[in-house]
Amino acid sequence: MVLVQPKETSMALEGKHALITGSSRGIGRGIAIALAENGVKVAVHYFENDGAAKETLEQIRKRGSDGFIVRGDVTRSDEISKIFHTVKAEFETLDIFVSNARPEASKFFQPPLDITLEQWDAAFDSQGKAFLVGVREALPLMRDGGRIFAITYAEGSRTGGHQPWVAMGAAKAALESLVRYFAVAVAKRGITVNAISPGWTEDSVLNTLPEEAQKMIRNWHTRGWTPMGRLGTPADIGDVVVLLCSEKARWITGQIIYADGGASLMNPEVPPEIQIG
Ligand SMILES: NC(=O)c1ccc[n+]([C@@H]2O[C@H](COP(=O)([O-])OP(=O)(O)OC[C@H]3O[C@@H](n4cnc5c(N)ncnc54)[C@H](OP(=O)(O)O)[C@@H]3O)[C@@H](O)[C@H]2O)c1
């Protein structure tokens, strides 16, 4: 029997280049910092908060790495292309692409009977379409063995209870489907394409919700829905990206990786107190 050796696709992170959409704040910033801690140079992408983007870049530099800031609206394919032109001019190559940006809730948050088509489009354009355009722009810059990620919210894409999430839930489902198709399309190049699904995360959109809603969400998770007893942090998700960028993760592709302290393991029909015993 002839043993097929894995293709040599070294992914030691020092000196690699990454683009993370929506890395001015929240989970995107956590991913940018975690990669920078491992020597990756980062294109920090933002939409409206240039001050927050500058702060992310400062954090990157404090960790001994470097990068630059690039602006763009990911709901517009021409602006996505411009982001990649800047990446090419600054970095020449790209090793890691993370599609993470998501518009403000006001742009899409509406139940199915009330949602406008504009809100629906904001969700879909920022997820599946932005990923389609982004990955196609990223691939010519990417060497074999690169890494592509979509940040999803798989609870929203498979459930129907949180009604105003309808457009983003459906858009995330489309995004997850696209991850699988792209994973097959680029597999021969040793490029992996995965979705990461965080649970509720601190220092993110959560902190923009009304105080009462934040309290209810935190209580729900600490009292048992997240078996690890806390919410996630942007650093938790950043570390998952670093892990999957390792050469040792070369055989994992087309998957939805839940990074949620076990929250997705819970049975929605039984109160958490009974489940965790
Ligand atoms: N937070 C959670 O608990 C949680 C849980 C599961 C999954 N997720 C997913 O994780 C990702 C990040 O969520 P987050 O809560 O960390 O985000 P966030 O703190 O709300 O930050 C959103 C990011 O997206 C950028 N952005 C907003 N509208 C944009 C547009 N039209 N074009 C380009 N960029 C735009 C923002 O840039 P500016 O700063 O310039 O506005 C910002 O960097 C999302 O895909 C979300 O669905 C989040």
The ligand as an SDF file (V2000), in Angstrom:
LIG
                    3D

 48 52  0  0  0  0  0  0  0  0999 V2000
  -20.8720   38.8640   20.5230 N   0  0  0  0  0  0  0  0  0  0  0  0
  -21.3260   37.6380   20.6550 C   0  0  0  0  0  0  0  0  0  0  0  0
  -21.7270   37.2160   21.7550 O   0  0  0  0  0  0  0  0  0  0  0  0
  -21.3160   36.7190   19.4570 C   0  0  0  0  0  0  0  0  0  0  0  0
  -21.7340   35.3810   19.6050 C   0  0  0  0  0  0  0  0  0  0  0  0
  -21.6860   34.5470   18.4890 C   0  0  0  0  0  0  0  0  0  0  0  0
  -21.2490   35.0200   17.2640 C   0  0  0  0  0  0  0  0  0  0  0  0
  -20.8640   36.3240   17.1600 N   0  0  0  0  0  0  0  0  0  0  0  0
  -20.3790   36.7870   15.8460 C   0  0  0  0  0  0  0  0  0  0  0  0
  -19.0760   37.3390   16.0130 O   0  0  0  0  0  0  0  0  0  0  0  0
  -18.8780   38.3980   15.0750 C   0  0  0  0  0  0  0  0  0  0  0  0
  -18.4280   39.6500   15.8230 C   0  0  0  0  0  0  0  0  0  0  0  0
  -19.4260   39.9980   16.7560 O   0  0  0  0  0  0  0  0  0  0  0  0
  -19.1380   41.1100   17.8990 P   0  0  0  0  0  0  0  0  0  0  0  0
  -20.2980   41.0750   18.8190 O   0  0  0  0  0  0  0  0  0  0  0  0
  -17.7620   40.9150   18.4090 O   0  0  0  0  0  0  0  0  0  0  0  0
  -19.1920   42.4510   17.0040 O   0  0  0  0  0  0  0  0  0  0  0  0
  -19.2340   43.9850   17.4950 P   0  0  0  0  0  0  0  0  0  0  0  0
  -18.5250   44.1530   18.7840 O   0  0  0  0  0  0  0  0  0  0  0  0
  -20.6480   44.4510   17.3710 O   0  0  0  0  0  0  0  0  0  0  0  0
  -18.3350   44.6380   16.3330 O   0  0  0  0  0  0  0  0  0  0  0  0
  -18.7890   44.5920   15.0050 C   0  0  0  0  0  0  0  0  0  0  0  0
  -17.6180   44.7960   14.0830 C   0  0  0  0  0  0  0  0  0  0  0  0
  -18.0920   44.7890   12.7290 O   0  0  0  0  0  0  0  0  0  0  0  0
  -17.7720   46.0290   12.1110 C   0  0  0  0  0  0  0  0  0  0  0  0
  -18.8670   46.4180   11.2060 N   0  0  0  0  0  0  0  0  0  0  0  0
  -20.1190   46.8190   11.5440 C   0  0  0  0  0  0  0  0  0  0  0  0
  -20.8350   47.0660   10.4270 N   0  0  0  0  0  0  0  0  0  0  0  0
  -20.0180   46.8610    9.3780 C   0  0  0  0  0  0  0  0  0  0  0  0
  -20.1510   46.9820    7.9700 C   0  0  0  0  0  0  0  0  0  0  0  0
  -21.3110   47.3360    7.3890 N   0  0  0  0  0  0  0  0  0  0  0  0
  -19.0840   46.7050    7.2100 N   0  0  0  0  0  0  0  0  0  0  0  0
  -17.9180   46.3460    7.7590 C   0  0  0  0  0  0  0  0  0  0  0  0
  -17.7160   46.1960    9.0700 N   0  0  0  0  0  0  0  0  0  0  0  0
  -18.7580   46.4620    9.8760 C   0  0  0  0  0  0  0  0  0  0  0  0
  -17.5910   47.0200   13.2320 C   0  0  0  0  0  0  0  0  0  0  0  0
  -16.7540   48.0910   12.7900 O   0  0  0  0  0  0  0  0  0  0  0  0
  -16.8010   49.5340   13.5160 P   0  0  0  0  0  0  0  0  0  0  0  0
  -16.2270   49.3070   14.8760 O   0  0  0  0  0  0  0  0  0  0  0  0
  -15.9680   50.4160   12.6830 O   0  0  0  0  0  0  0  0  0  0  0  0
  -18.2400   49.9300   13.5800 O   0  0  0  0  0  0  0  0  0  0  0  0
  -16.9490   46.1460   14.3040 C   0  0  0  0  0  0  0  0  0  0  0  0
  -15.5700   46.0170   14.0930 O   0  0  0  0  0  0  0  0  0  0  0  0
  -20.2070   38.5660   14.3330 C   0  0  0  0  0  0  0  0  0  0  0  0
  -20.1440   37.9060   13.0920 O   0  0  0  0  0  0  0  0  0  0  0  0
  -21.2110   37.9180   15.2580 C   0  0  0  0  0  0  0  0  0  0  0  0
  -22.3510   37.4460   14.5950 O   0  0  0  0  0  0  0  0  0  0  0  0
  -20.8900   37.1820   18.2160 C   0  0  0  0  0  0  0  0  0  0  0  0
  1  2  1  0
  2  3  2  0
  2  4  1  0
  4  5  1  0
  4 48  2  0
  5  6  2  0
  6  7  1  0
  7  8  2  0
  8  9  1  0
  8 48  1  0
  9 10  1  0
  9 46  1  0
 10 11  1  0
 11 12  1  0
 11 44  1  0
 12 13  1  0
 13 14  1  0
 14 15  2  0
 14 16  1  0
 14 17  1  0
 17 18  1  0
 18 19  2  0
 18 20  1  0
 18 21  1  0
 21 22  1  0
 22 23  1  0
 23 24  1  0
 23 42  1  0
 24 25  1  0
 25 26  1  0
 25 36  1  0
 26 27  1  0
 26 35  1  0
 27 28  2  0
 28 29  1  0
 29 30  1  0
 29 35  2  0
 30 31  1  0
 30 32  2  0
 32 33  1  0
 33 34  2  0
 34 35  1  0
 36 37  1  0
 36 42  1  0
 37 38  1  0
 38 39  2  0
 38 40  1  0
 38 41  1  0
 42 43  1  0
 44 45  1  0
 44 46  1  0
 46 47  1  0
M  CHG  2   8   1  16  -1
M  END
$$$$
